[in-house]
Structures are given as C-alpha cells and as structure tokens.
Amino acid sequence: MARLLHVAWLVYPAHRVCAFSLAVALTASGCASVAKITNLSEESCRMSFTHQLSSILTQEGEKPELADALAHKTVSTLTTYDLGPRPFAIAAPSGTDYRFFIDHKGADCVLTLFGRRKGFISYTNNLTYIATEIVPDCACAE
C-alpha cells in the first residue's frame, strides 16, 4: 500500500504538469480576437453579412426562409444598437439558440458560430468552432 501511494505521489504531479501544459496550449491555440463590424450600415457589407449568417443557419438545419428572416433581424438589431465587440446570440423558432462572434483576421472579418443550445443539449466549440464564414465587403475593429 505504501508503495502504491508513493507511485501515485510521483505520477500525479506529472499529470498535473501535463494537464496544465495541455490547457495552456489549447487556450493559446483557441484564442480569437472578438471584433465588431464597423460598416454594417453600408449596403454591400449588410448584404454580405446577411448572406453569410443565413448560410450558416441553413447549414445548421434552419429552413432557408427562416434563416433569411433571422439574419435580417440580426442585422437590424446590430445596426440599431451599438453592442461593441462582443459575442451575440440568435434565438430561432426551432428552439435552437446560436452563439456567434466576429473575428478580425488580417484584413478579413470572419463570422464565427461557436455554440448552440437546444433544450438541455448544449454544444460549444471554441477551438475549431462549429462554422466560420469570411464576410466580404465588411470592415471590423477590435
């Protein structure tokens, strides 16, 4: 028994160091800069953002006409209220809530779906994300 405790004492610190290193690596690789689109009031950006958002929602199983309506409503909300650079959520009539953010990558603005929840089932992926779409014609800032 004493030998088992001695082995456990030797092994657990190594596991803690390994787990900590893994957590740091995963956190660093999953970092994204949350930004906001600065020209959403311009027609070309608004249309591009609406199209890309609708595309992601359709890929997630929403009906195309519903996805378009949700995208238009979201654009209206984002242009009416200055929410700043932060994630935003969309509640679909299907019962699914979607969580998005805008990422500033080089000269591109990237719309990123990182989470969804339906009922008691929640899925979040903040390392590789669920879906990403570059939003052409839009400018963003952190």
C-alpha positions in Angstrom: 0.0 0.0 0.0 2.8 2.4 0.9 4.4 1.6 -2.5 1.2 2.4 -4.3 0.9 5.7 -2.5 4.5 6.5 -3.4 3.9 5.8 -7.1 0.7 7.8 -7.0 2.6 10.7 -5.5 5.1 10.5 -8.2 2.6 10.2 -11.0 0.1 12.8 -10.1 2.4 15.8 -10.2 3.4 14.7 -13.7 -0.3 14.5 -14.7 -0.9 18.0 -13.2 2.0 19.4 -15.2 0.9 17.7 -18.4 -2.7 18.8 -17.9 -1.7 22.4 -17.2 0.6 22.4 -20.3 -2.2 21.0 -22.4 -4.7 23.5 -21.1 -2.3 26.4 -21.9 -1.7 25.0 -25.4 -5.4 24.6 -26.1 -6.2 28.0 -24.8 -3.5 29.7 -26.8 -4.5 27.8 -30.0 -8.1 28.7 -29.5 -7.6 32.4 -29.0 -9.6 34.7 -31.2 -10.0 38.4 -31.1 -13.6 39.4 -30.8 -14.3 42.4 -33.0 -17.3 44.3 -34.3 -18.2 45.2 -37.9 -17.8 48.9 -38.3 -19.5 49.4 -41.7 -22.7 47.3 -41.3 -24.8 50.3 -42.3 -23.3 50.1 -45.8 -25.4 48.1 -48.3 -22.6 45.9 -49.6 -21.5 44.9 -46.1 -25.0 44.5 -44.8 -25.9 42.2 -47.7 -22.7 40.1 -47.4 -23.2 39.7 -43.6 -26.9 38.8 -44.0 -26.0 36.2 -46.7 -23.2 34.6 -44.6 -25.3 34.5 -41.5 -28.2 33.0 -43.3 -25.8 30.4 -44.9 -24.5 29.3 -41.5 -28.0 29.0 -40.1 -29.2 27.0 -43.1 -26.2 24.7 -42.7 -27.2 24.1 -39.1 -30.6 22.9 -40.2 -32.8 26.0 -40.2 -35.2 26.4 -43.1 -33.8 28.9 -45.7 -36.7 31.3 -45.4 -36.4 31.3 -41.6 -32.6 31.6 -41.8 -33.0 34.7 -44.0 -35.5 36.3 -41.7 -33.3 35.7 -38.7 -30.3 37.1 -40.5 -32.2 40.3 -41.5 -33.5 40.7 -37.9 -30.0 40.3 -36.5 -28.5 42.8 -38.9 -31.3 45.2 -37.9 -30.5 44.7 -34.3 -26.7 45.1 -34.7 -27.2 48.3 -36.7 -29.7 49.8 -34.3 -27.8 49.1 -31.1 -24.0 49.5 -30.7 -23.2 46.3 -28.8 -19.5 46.8 -29.2 -17.1 43.9 -29.8 -18.8 41.0 -28.1 -20.5 37.7 -28.9 -24.1 37.8 -29.8 -26.9 35.2 -29.7 -29.8 34.4 -32.1 -32.8 32.5 -30.8 -34.5 30.6 -33.6 -38.2 29.5 -33.5 -36.9 25.9 -33.9 -35.9 26.1 -30.3 -32.2 26.4 -31.0 -30.1 29.3 -29.7 -26.9 30.1 -31.7 -23.9 32.0 -30.4 -21.7 33.9 -32.7 -18.8 36.4 -32.7 -16.9 38.4 -35.3 -13.2 37.7 -35.5 -10.7 40.1 -37.1 -8.2 38.0 -39.1 -5.8 40.2 -41.0 -7.9 42.3 -43.4 -10.9 40.0 -43.1 -13.9 39.9 -40.8 -14.9 36.4 -40.0 -18.4 35.4 -38.7 -17.9 32.5 -36.3 -20.5 30.2 -34.9 -19.1 28.8 -31.7 -22.1 27.5 -29.7 -25.6 26.2 -30.0 -28.2 25.1 -27.5 -31.5 23.3 -27.9 -33.4 22.4 -24.8 -31.0 20.8 -22.4 -28.4 19.9 -25.1 -25.6 22.5 -25.5 -22.6 22.3 -27.8 -19.7 24.7 -27.7 -16.6 24.5 -29.7 -14.2 27.4 -29.1 -11.1 25.7 -30.5 -12.0 24.8 -34.1 -15.5 26.4 -34.0 -18.7 25.0 -35.5 -18.8 27.2 -38.6 -16.9 30.2 -39.9 -17.6 32.4 -42.9 -15.5 35.3 -44.2 -17.7 38.4 -44.6 -16.6 40.2 -47.7 -17.1 44.0 -48.1 -17.1 44.4 -44.3 -14.5 46.2 -42.1 -14.1 45.3 -38.4 -12.2 46.6 -35.4 -11.4 45.1 -32.1 
